[in-house]
Amino acid sequence: MAPIYPDSPLFLKLQRPSVLLLGILVALTLATCSHDVKPLDAPPNIVLLFADDLGYGDLGCYGHPTIRTPNLDALATEGVRFTSFYAAASSCTPSRAALLTGRYPLRAGLPFVLGPDSEIGLSSEELTLASALKVKGYRTKAVGKWHLGHAKDEFLPTFHGFDEYFGLLYSNDMMPPWVQTEKPLQLWRDTEPVEYPVQQSTLTTRYTDEAVRFIEESQGDPFFLYLAYSMPHVPIHTREDFQGNSRAGLYGDVIETIDWSAGEILRALSRAGVEQNTIVVFTSDNGPWLNMPPRMFQEGIVEPWHAGSPGPFTRGAKGTSFEGGFRVPAIMKWVGRVPEHHTYREIATTMDLFVTLANAGGAELPSALTLDGIDLAPFLDRGPGPSDREFLYFQGKKLEAIRIGKWKLRIGVEIGEDATAVGDTSVQLFDLEVDPAERYNVAERYPEAVTRLRARLEAMEKEIPAG
């Protein structure tokens, strides 16, 4: 465990008073009082479940016709289901950096995917959600895929606010035959490898056991559990007794195993008597990997259909700036703050989770820290959210698209049906309310919208420089 010492720069940064935070808290207090929401008796526990490459359409509550996800469907019924929820990137590392810092990946210093031989990682100057909550007395644990650096101890989860860690330090395909590297894929506990080769068929169930044990050991202290599943990133695996249970093949088996895992965690919260004071969030790091390169199909282990569904967002996939790459399912249950069976249709992002959960836990966010998320709490109790929010679609260091309200402007190459690039770079404008599949480019019909969004896109390129 890497403690945060009272004289460390991070601790001092966390102690600075935040005028912005005070304003947010005052606004939140007024909003909640107006809706007769009872004040919290104690800081809420936080459980954040983060799938890997799971598509918008992979859950029953998001319309999948054959995959059964009764536990996540029930969670959606008991809380809020988001329909315009965005990962901050359409690939692994940058998406996770944004989730844990509340900042676009370029701001957080990790705009690209890290490989086994990468020498960089999440900077110690970045404030993570775990670090912010730890200062407020939270017990913290990360389980599963990290993918924010591993070459130095300072990049590991236990040096970024997590008391404990158990999982893979990067993607489960980052080994031969898919990736040529001499570094072995290993299972780690805290700062040491504990298993090689990794038994991937039991990863999800072992992650679940770790999470349940952490909940059972809570002893009344507030806790933050971050469970980042390694699946359904290929190569997909599940335990033998889960195989053949889904009508959607092995991919369906893997998703139904994740749903089982969510159910086990929810039942553990109930047994521990903390269900009513725990925020539970489920979402994904990006859309499905429908455009896997040929290297993934070596030796017949990975098949093209070992990928999920983008749902109605039929253009694009992981690694693209179309909706299929960025828009993901998201569910939140927060008793007393989110009404049951609620659908939130306005823009929301994983970066909002950082701000929302940090504020819920009483964390003091430094006023000098530039955040790209907002606190969703004032909007989730029953009122509509802001309808004119913007969202930026980065591809590495390149800002390729922007959404403001219903309009999305994309300046990039066309994408074919197989989610690979075709044609030349063009200016594309989509009305996502009437055309969520991005089939119809209406740039010529609405030149004023193109001009307005392009000006904002160019302004943000200067604010978040790619250099």
N, C-alpha and C positions, 0 to 999 in steps of 0.2 A: 504494500500500500504506500502511496506517495502522499504524505500529509500536506495540507496547506498551512504553512506556518504564519503566525501573527505578523511577522515582519517581512513577509514575502510581498513582491509587487502585486500579485494577484489578490492577496488578502486586502492590501491597502486600497486597491482599485475597487474592490467590492464594498468597502466601507464608506466610499465617497457618497455624500448625499446627492440624490437625483431629483432635480426639480421636475423633470419630465415624468419620472415615476410617480411623484406625489400628485401631479396633475391627473395621471391615469387612474391612480387609486381613488382620488376624489370623484372623478367621473364615474368610475365603476361603482363606488358606493352609492352615488345618487341614482344610477341606473338600477341597481339591484333593489334599493329601497323602494323605488317607484313600482317595482313588480312584487313587492312583499316577499322577497327571497330572504330566508333565514340566514343570519351570519354563521360562518363556520366556527364550530366549537374548538377545532384543532386543525393544524395544517393538514391538507389532504395528502394521502399517499398517491403516488403517480406510477402507473404501469404503461409503458410505451412499447407496443408490439410493432415491429418493422419488418415486413416481408421483403424479399429480394426478387425483383423482376416479375412480381405478381401484377397482372393486368387489371384494368378497370372492370372488365366483364367477367372476372374469374370467380366471383362470389354469388351465392344464390340471391342475396339481397340487392345485387347489382345486375341481375338478369341472366346468370348462366343457366342454361336449360337442364343440365345433367349433374353438375358438381353440387354436392350437398354440403352446406355450411350452416348447420342449425345453430351453433353457438354464436357465430358472428352475426347471423341473421337476428338472433334474439338480442344481441348487444345493440344492433341498429334500431330495433324496435324499442328498446329501453332508453335510447339516447338520440343522438343526432347522426344523420347520414349526409355526407357532403357530396354534391354532384359537380362542383367546379373546384375540386381540390387539386393542387399542383405540388409535385416534388420540385425542388429548386434546380434540379438538373435531370437529364434523361440517362444518366449513367451513375455507377456505384459510388466512387469516392466523393465527387463533388456534392452529390445529393446528401450523403451522410455528414459532410462537413457543414452544410447549410442547416440541416436538422438540429445539430448539436450546438451551433453558434448563433442561429437566427440571422445569418448573413449570407448574401449570395456567395457562391463558391469562390469567385474571383476576389472578393473582399477577404474571405477566410484563407486565401492563399493556396487552395487546392482545387483548381479548375479542371484537372485531368485525372483519369483513373490511374492509381498506383499499381505497379506490378510487383512480383516477388523480389526483384532486384532493385526496386526504387530506393533511393537514399534519403528522400524527404518525407515529411509527415506534418501533422497538425502542430502549429507553433504553440509554444508555451505561453505566448502572449494572447492567444485566443481564449476567451471566456466560454466555457462549455456549460450546458444546462446542469450537468452533474456537479461541476465546481460551484456554481451559483447556489444550488440547493444544499450542498454539503456544508457551506458556511452557515446555513440556517439550521443545522442540526440533523439533516437527512442522512440516513444510511443509504448508500448507493451501490448498485451492482449492474455491470454490463455482462450480458450473456449473448454469445453468437458472433456474428461477423462484425469486425471492427473496420478494417480497410481505410484507416486514416494514418497509416505509417507504422513501421515495425523495425526499421534499421537501427534505431537507438531506443533506449529505455524511455527517454523523454517523450516519445511518440505513443507509448502504450496507454491503454485505458486507465491504468492505476496512477498515471501521472497527469491525468486530465479529469480528476475529481471522482473517479470510481474507486470505492473501497475494495471491490472484488471484481475479477474478470474470469470468464470461462468461455472459450470459443476459438474460432479461426481468425487469424489476423488479416486475411484477405479472402478473395473469392475462391470457391471450392473447385474451380476449373484451372487454377493457376499452378499447374504441374504438368509434366508430360502425360499424354501425348499432345495436349491442347496448347500448352505454353512451354517453350524450351527454356528451362531454368535448372540450375543445380541446387537451388534452395528447396528443401522439402516442405510440402504442405503439412503442417503440424497442428494439433490441438493444444491450446495453451491454457494454463491456469495462472492467473496473475502475471508474473514476469518470467515464467518458465514453461517450456514445452512438456507435455505430459503424455502425448500419444503420437506415434508414427509407425506405419501409415495410419491415416485417419479412417475409422469405420463410419463412413458417411450414411449408411443405412439407418443408424440409430442417432444421428445428430439431433434431429428435431425432438425426439423423445428425451434425450439426455439434457438438451437445453431446457426442456420443460421441467424435468426433475430438479435442475439447479434453481429455476425460477420459483418453483413451489417451495423448495426448502428455504429459500431466502424470505419468502412471505411468512412461512411458519415460524421463522426465527425473529420476526419483527419486534416482539415483546413490547408493543405499544409505541415504539419510536416511529416517526414518519419515515417513509422510505421511497426511493426512486429506483424502479426496476426498468432497465432498458434491455429488451429482448429482441435482437436483430437476427431473425432466422436466416440461415444460409440458403434456404430453398424459397421459391422454386427455380433459382439459378441453376443452370445445367452444369455438371451432370446431375440429374434429379435422382433422388434416392428416398426410400422410406423403409421403415421396419417391416419385416416379413408379414406380420399379422395385419398390416394396413394395405398390403398389396392385393390388387384384384377386387377391392371393395367398391370402387367408383365406376360408374358407367362411362366416365371420360378417360379411361386408360390410366397409365402410370402418372401422367400429369395430374389427373383428377385425384388419384390416391394421395399424391404429395400435398395438394391443397386441402384435402379432407383431413390429413394428418395435422396440418397447421391449425385447422378449425378445432380438431380435438385438443390440441395444445392450448388454444385460447380458452376452451371450456374447462380444462384442468386448472388453469390459472384463476379463472373466475370462481370456480368451486373452492379453491384454496383461500381466496379472499373472503368468501362466505364463511368457511370453517373458522377462519381467524377472527371473524367478527368485525372486519374492516371494510366490507363491501360498500357500506353506505358513505364512507369517507375516503373513497379511492377514485381518482380519475383514471379511466381506462381508455386508451387510444389505440386503434389499429389502422395502419396504412402501409404503403409500399414505397420503395426507393425510386422506382421509375416504372415505365410500361414494359410490356413483354418483349423478349428478344426474338423478334420475328425475322430479323435480318442477320442471323448468325453467319459468320464467315466459314469458308470450307474447312478450316483447321478444326472446327468443332465436330465435324462428322467423321473423324478418323476412328478406325477400329469398330465402328458400328455401335458405340455406346450411347451417343447422343443422336436423337432423331429430330427432323425438322418440326415435328408436332409436339416436341417437349417444350413448348412455349405457350403462353396464355393468350387471352383475348383482350383486345383494346376496347371491347364493347362497341358503342356507337361511333367511336373515334377511329374510323377505319383507315385513315391515312397516317402513316408513320408508325414508329415503334421505338424501342430503346435506342438511344443514340441519335435521334432525330429531333427537330424542333417542331414537329407536328404534334397535335394533341395526343396521339397514341403513345408518344414517348414521355410526355410530361404529366398528363392527367391521370390520377390514380384514385382508387377507392379510399375512403377515410371514414372512420366511425369513432365517435366519442361518447362515452357515458360519464356523466357527472351529476350525481344525485343532488337535487336542490338548485342546480344551476342550468341544467339543460332539460327541457321537457321531453317526455317520452314520444317516440315516433315522430321526430322532428326532421324535416329535410331542409338543409341550408344550401341555397342555390347560388349564392354570390361567390366571388373569388376568395379562396382561402389557400394557404400554403403551409408546407412543413416549417417554414421560418416563423409563421404565426404560432406554431406549437411551442417554440422556444419561449416566446414572450408570454404567451398565455399560461404555460405551466410554471415558468419562473415566477410570474406575478402571483399565481395561485399559491405557491409555496412560500410567499413572503420574501423572495430574493430581492436584493437591492441591485438593480442594474445600473452601471455607471452612466451618468448623463453624457459623458464624452464618447460613449460607445455608439457607433453607427449601426443601427439594426434595420433590417429590411422586412421584419415581421411586425404584426400588430397584435394587440390583445383582443382575442375574439370573444372574451367573456361577456362584454356588454351587449353583444349581438345574438348570442346563442340562447339566452333565456327565453326569448320569444319574438323579439323584434327583427326586422330585416337588416341585413348588413349593408355596408356602403356599395352602391351599384356602379360606381365609377372608379373602382380600384384598378391599379395597373399591375401587370406581371411581366417580367423579363425572361426571355428564353435564351439562355446562354448555351453555346456549344463550345466547350473549352473556354478560350479567352474571347471568342467572337460572340457579340450580341446579335443574334440572328432574327429575333422576332419580339414583338411587344403586344400585349393585350391591354386595352383600356375599356372597361365595361363590356359591351358585346362585340367590339371590333378587335380583330387581330391582324396586325400587319407583319408579314414575313418577307424578308429579303434573302433569298437563298435558292439553291437548286431545287428543281422539281423532284418529287419522290414517286417511284412507281409502285405498282401493287405489291411487290415483294419488299417494300420499305427500303429500297436502295436508290441511289441518286440516278436520275436520268435528266437529260437536257441541261440548259444553261441557267444561270442565276436570273431570277425575275422578281418583280414586285408583286406580291400576292396579298390581297385583302379578303378576309372572311368575316361574315356575320355569324358568330358562333351560337347565337340564339336560334337562328333559323337553319343554320348549316353546320352543326357540330362536327360533321364528318369532313369538313373542309373540301368539299367537291367543287364549289363554285367561286372562282376568283372574280370579285366585283370591284377591283381596283379602278377600272376605267369608268364605272358607273358612279363611284363615290370619291372623286379626286380630293374633295375637301377633307375627308376622313384620312386618306393617305397622307396628305400634307401635315395634318395635325399629329398623327401618330409617328410619322417619320421625324418630325422636329423633336418630339419627346425621346424617341429612340436615340437620336444623335446626341441629345443633351445627356442621356444616361451613359452613353459611350464615353463622354468626357468625364462624367462624375466617377465612373468605375472604369478607369483606363485599363486597357489590355496589356500594357507594357510591363 
